[in-house]
Amino acid sequence: MTDASMTNLSRPGAPEASFGDYFALLKPRVMSLVVFTALVGLVVAPVPVHPFLGFVAILCIAVGGGASGALNMWWDADIDAIMRRTKSRPIPSGKTSPGDALALGLALSGFSVAVLFLAAGPLAAGLLAFTIFFYAVIYTMWLKRSTPQNIVIGGAAGAFPPMIGWAAATGDIAIESVLMFALTFMWTPPHFWALALFVKTDYGDAGVPMLTETHGRRSTRRHILAYTVLLVPVALGLGFTSIGGPVYLAIAAVLNLQFLAGAWQLFRRSEEQAEADGYAAEKKVFKISLGYLFLHFGALLIEAALRPWGGSWQILSGLFGA
């Protein structure tokens, strides 16, 4: 982002920003996913956490996620002003200045990492600090505008919250937290590429090298199918760890069959077919992907809730008299 663009986006005489404008800088919709997956990572961990410390940990992760969003909006204000779906964000709409977003992002970053260090220890705080750095610097400032693999590599930033939640509870990293990370990481590319298929000109107009712009829509459809195929064993594999079980596996099986069928349909469609029905299938797959992650992590919560009764495997064996 250039100094000139920052100046142009700051409108003298504009009304004073409201609390809602500053809150919007934190990308609350994205933050909701961060909070939920981090909460699941903390709750499903095998170590009980004091409710107050758990609340503080989740609050810090949420604030850290919001800080990343503010830093992203500061740097991307120039391209946000070009794309239709981002023109109404606080900076391009003139409600806040880039400097405000930068100051807010830096302040919240320091606050969230410091408090999480005190509440949950160095590992959780270190992971949160790395996540903020990865999203704000590695993804936003470097990858997003330089490679069509921006979504693939940058997706790691959004995949860390459940691992941070787990670390806040246990103080370590385990196969369960790694697989929760991998689930989110592998889900991110087909989710965003499905969106890119029907948001046709936004990324190209802004000069963002999304796969649809650099390699074409046919290649994007192949990539969506490939990453969905790779996602399936990760999602199902999580069900055979200590935090999984038959409830999770049943829900995961349905969700992955649905997602895989949608990806296969996109792979078989031509651009002419997509244009003819207004990208109906692409929009449907994107909607499926929206619920995919929430429902997988929700299933993990169900499994955790059944632990006092021996867990879902024990309950199932009891029902069938095994």
C-alpha positions in Angstrom: 0.0 0.0 0.0 1.4 3.4 -1.0 1.5 6.6 1.0 -0.5 8.2 -1.7 -3.3 5.7 -1.5 -3.4 6.1 2.2 -3.8 9.8 1.8 -6.5 9.5 -0.8 -8.5 7.1 1.4 -8.5 9.4 4.4 -11.2 12.0 3.8 -10.9 15.3 5.6 -14.2 16.5 7.0 -15.7 13.0 7.2 -17.9 12.3 10.2 -16.1 10.9 13.3 -15.9 7.2 13.2 -18.3 5.3 15.4 -17.6 2.2 17.6 -19.3 0.1 14.9 -16.8 1.4 12.3 -13.8 0.4 14.4 -15.4 -2.9 15.2 -15.9 -3.5 11.5 -12.1 -3.2 11.1 -11.8 -6.4 13.1 -13.7 -8.4 10.5 -16.3 -9.8 12.9 -17.6 -12.4 10.5 -14.2 -13.9 10.1 -13.6 -13.5 13.9 -16.7 -15.7 14.6 -15.1 -18.6 12.9 -11.8 -18.0 14.7 -13.6 -17.8 18.1 -15.6 -21.0 17.4 -12.7 -23.2 16.2 -10.5 -21.9 19.0 -13.2 -22.6 21.6 -13.6 -26.2 20.2 -9.8 -26.7 20.4 -9.9 -25.6 24.0 -13.0 -27.6 25.0 -12.1 -30.9 23.4 -8.6 -30.9 24.9 -8.1 -33.6 27.6 -7.1 -31.1 30.2 -9.8 -29.2 32.1 -9.5 -25.5 32.1 -10.8 -23.0 34.7 -13.7 -21.2 33.1 -12.2 -17.8 33.8 -8.9 -18.7 32.2 -10.7 -20.3 29.3 -12.7 -17.1 28.8 -9.6 -15.0 28.8 -7.8 -17.3 26.4 -10.7 -17.2 23.9 -11.0 -13.5 24.3 -7.3 -13.0 23.5 -7.5 -15.3 20.5 -10.6 -13.3 19.3 -8.8 -10.0 19.8 -5.7 -11.3 18.1 -7.8 -12.4 15.1 -9.5 -9.0 15.0 -6.0 -7.3 15.1 -5.0 -9.3 12.1 -8.2 -8.1 10.3 -7.4 -4.5 11.1 -3.8 -4.8 9.8 -5.1 -6.5 6.7 -7.6 -3.7 6.1 -4.9 -1.1 6.6 -2.6 -2.6 4.0 -5.4 -3.6 1.5 -7.3 -0.3 1.6 -6.2 0.5 -2.0 -7.6 -2.7 -3.5 -10.6 -2.8 -1.1 -11.6 0.5 -2.8 -11.7 -1.3 -6.2 -13.5 -4.5 -5.4 -17.3 -4.3 -5.2 -17.7 -6.6 -2.2 -15.1 -4.6 -0.2 -15.9 -1.0 -1.2 -18.1 -0.5 1.9 -15.4 -1.4 4.4 -14.5 1.4 6.9 -11.4 2.7 5.1 -12.5 2.8 1.5 -15.8 4.2 2.5 -14.1 7.0 4.4 -15.4 6.1 7.8 -12.0 5.5 9.3 -8.4 6.3 8.2 -5.7 3.8 7.4 -3.7 5.2 10.3 -6.5 4.4 12.7 -6.6 0.8 11.4 -2.8 0.4 11.8 -2.8 1.8 15.3 -5.7 -0.4 16.4 -4.2 -3.5 14.8 -0.8 -3.0 16.5 -2.3 -2.2 19.9 -4.6 -5.2 19.9 -1.9 -7.5 18.7 0.4 -6.5 21.6 -2.4 -6.7 24.1 -3.8 -10.1 23.0 -0.4 -11.8 22.9 0.8 -10.4 26.3 -2.4 -11.3 28.1 -2.5 -14.8 26.6 1.1 -15.3 27.7 0.0 -14.5 31.3 -3.2 -16.6 31.1 -2.1 -19.7 29.2 1.7 -19.7 28.9 4.3 -19.2 26.2 3.3 -21.8 23.6 -0.3 -20.5 23.2 1.0 -16.9 23.1 3.7 -17.7 20.7 1.3 -19.4 18.3 -1.0 -16.4 18.5 1.9 -14.0 17.8 3.0 -16.1 14.8 -0.6 -16.3 13.5 -1.0 -12.5 13.6 2.4 -12.1 11.9 1.6 -14.8 9.3 -1.7 -13.2 8.3 -0.6 -9.6 8.4 2.8 -9.9 6.9 3.3 -13.2 5.1 -0.2 -13.4 3.6 -1.4 -9.8 3.3 1.8 -8.0 2.5 3.5 -10.7 0.4 1.6 -13.7 -0.8 -1.8 -12.1 -1.6 -0.5 -9.9 -4.4 2.4 -12.1 -5.6 1.2 -15.7 -6.2 -2.0 -17.6 -7.1 -1.2 -19.9 -4.3 -2.0 -17.1 -1.9 -5.1 -18.8 -0.5 -3.3 -22.1 -0.1 -0.3 -20.9 1.9 -2.2 -18.0 3.5 -4.9 -20.4 4.7 -2.5 -21.5 7.5 -3.3 -18.2 9.4 -7.0 -19.1 9.7 -6.1 -22.7 10.6 -4.1 -22.0 13.8 -7.0 -21.0 16.2 -8.0 -24.5 17.2 -4.3 -25.3 17.8 -4.0 -22.2 19.9 -7.1 -23.2 21.9 -5.6 -26.7 22.5 -2.3 -25.3 23.5 -4.0 -22.9 25.9 -5.5 -25.9 27.7 -2.7 -28.4 27.5 0.5 -26.4 27.0 1.5 -28.6 24.1 0.8 -29.7 20.5 -0.7 -33.1 19.7 -1.9 -35.1 16.7 -5.5 -33.9 17.5 -4.6 -30.2 17.3 -2.5 -30.8 14.2 -5.4 -32.5 12.4 -7.8 -29.7 13.5 -5.3 -27.3 11.9 -5.1 -29.5 8.8 -8.9 -29.7 8.5 -9.2 -25.9 8.3 -6.1 -25.5 6.2 -7.3 -28.0 3.5 -10.8 -26.6 3.5 -9.7 -23.0 2.8 -8.6 -23.3 -0.9 -11.8 -25.0 -2.3 -13.9 -22.6 -0.2 -12.4 -19.5 -1.6 -11.9 -20.8 -5.1 -15.6 -21.6 -5.3 -16.3 -18.0 -4.4 -13.8 -16.8 -7.0 -15.6 -18.7 -9.8 -18.7 -16.5 -9.5 -17.1 -13.3 -8.2 -15.8 -12.9 -11.7 -14.0 -9.5 -12.1 -13.3 -8.3 -8.6 -9.9 -9.9 -8.1 -8.7 -9.2 -11.6 -9.7 -5.5 -11.4 -7.8 -5.2 -8.2 -4.7 -7.0 -9.6 -4.9 -9.9 -7.1 -3.5 -13.0 -8.7 -6.3 -15.4 -7.8 -6.1 -18.8 -9.5 -9.1 -17.9 -11.7 -7.2 -15.0 -13.1 -3.7 -16.5 -13.5 -4.5 -20.1 -14.6 -8.1 -19.8 -15.8 -11.4 -21.2 -14.6 -10.8 -24.7 -16.0 -7.7 -25.1 -13.9 -9.5 -23.6 -10.8 -12.2 -26.3 -11.1 -9.5 -29.0 -11.2 -7.8 -27.5 -8.2 -11.1 -27.4 -6.3 -11.7 -31.1 -6.9 -8.1 -32.0 -6.0 -8.1 -30.2 -2.7 -11.5 -31.5 -1.8 -10.3 -35.1 -2.4 -7.3 -34.4 -0.2 -9.5 -32.8 2.4 -11.7 -35.9 2.9 -9.1 -38.2 4.6 -8.0 -35.4 6.9 -11.6 -34.8 8.0 -12.4 -38.5 8.5 -9.0 -39.2 10.1 -9.8 -36.8 12.9 -12.7 -39.0 13.8 -10.4 -41.8 14.8 -8.4 -39.7 17.3 -9.2 -39.3 21.0 -11.5 -36.4 20.3 -13.5 -38.1 17.5 -16.1 -40.9 17.5 -19.1 -42.3 15.7 -21.1 -39.1 16.0 -18.3 -37.1 14.4 -17.7 -39.7 11.8 -21.3 -39.9 10.7 -21.6 -36.1 10.4 -18.2 -35.9 8.6 -19.2 -38.7 6.2 -22.3 -36.9 5.1 -20.6 -33.5 4.8 -17.7 -34.8 2.8 -19.8 -36.8 0.4 -21.8 -33.6 -0.2 -18.8 -31.4 -0.6 -17.0 -34.0 -2.9 -20.2 -34.4 -5.0 -20.3 -30.6 -5.4 -16.6 -30.4 -6.3 -17.1 -33.2 -8.9 -20.1 -31.3 -10.4 -17.9 -28.1 -10.7 -15.1 -30.1 -12.3 -17.5 -31.4 -15.0 -19.1 -28.1 -15.8 -18.0 -25.8 -18.6 -17.9 -22.0 -18.3 -20.7 -21.8 -20.8 -22.9 -24.0 -18.6 -22.0 -22.0 -15.5 -22.9 -18.7 -17.2 -26.1 -20.1 -18.5 -27.6 -20.7 -15.1 -25.9 -17.8 -13.3 -23.2 -19.9 -11.6 -25.9 -21.8 -9.6 -23.7 -24.8 -8.9 -20.7 -22.7 -7.9 -22.9 -20.7 -5.5 -24.3 -23.9 -4.0 -20.8 -25.4 -3.4 -19.8 -22.2 -1.8 -22.8 -22.3 0.5 -22.0 -26.0 1.4 -18.4 -24.9 2.2 -19.7 -22.2 4.6 -21.4 -24.8 6.9 -18.8 -27.5 6.4 -16.3 -26.3 9.0 -18.8 -25.2 11.6 -20.5 -28.5 11.4 -17.3 -30.5 11.7 -16.2 -28.6 14.7 -19.7 -28.7 16.1 -19.5 -32.5 15.9 -16.3 -32.4 17.9 -18.2 -30.5 20.6 -20.9 -33.2 20.7 -18.2 -35.8 21.1 -16.7 -33.8 24.0 -20.2 -33.4 25.6 -20.6 -37.2 25.6 -17.3 -37.8 27.5 -18.9 -37.9 31.0 -20.9 -41.0 29.9 -17.8 -42.8 28.6 -17.7 -41.2 25.1 -19.7 -42.0 22.0 -17.9 -45.2 21.3 -18.8 -46.5 24.7 -22.4 -45.4 24.4 -22.7 -47.0 21.0 -21.3 -50.3 22.2 -23.7 -50.2 25.2 -26.7 -49.7 22.9 -25.7 -52.7 20.8 -24.8 -54.8 23.8 -21.1 -55.2 22.8 
